[in-house]
């Protein structure tokens, strides 16, 4: 009893010429230096596969992981050593926004909140969305407004404490 390969598999032109089929696997060399963006987004669960896919590196062992990375990287581009989110919606105010790691998002939201007059989270979010993108931007903006020391002392609940009688 045979496996059927003698009658069900047709030899390719290589086999008819006496050549053997070699399966070669191309992988990243272990000593190759990492790209600047790989180091910036290292450990970021959202951006790391996108950056690796856009750089042409391996994004996973299984076919489903590679397809997921390819699908997720649609709408992103690397230009001038920065990762950009390209918007195709006409409702977006800007067409391109710079991607930032999620770990630095809270600090950026807090700095923007303090720099722009301690306004509400919605206004901080509008200001940041014109320039930056990261997953969790909404949560970081709200958290920055809640944890701002100035807003804790002189926020909506204590706003009348600053008033003085005429």
Secondary structure, DSSP 8 states (H G I E B T S, - for coil): ---SHHHH----HHHHTT-----------TT----HHHHHTTT-TTHHHHHHHHTT----SSHHHHHHHHHHTTTEEEETTEEEEE---TTSS-SEEEE--GGGHHHHHHHHHHHTTS--HHHHHHHHHTTEE-TTHHHHHHHHHHH-HHHHHHSGGGGGGG----
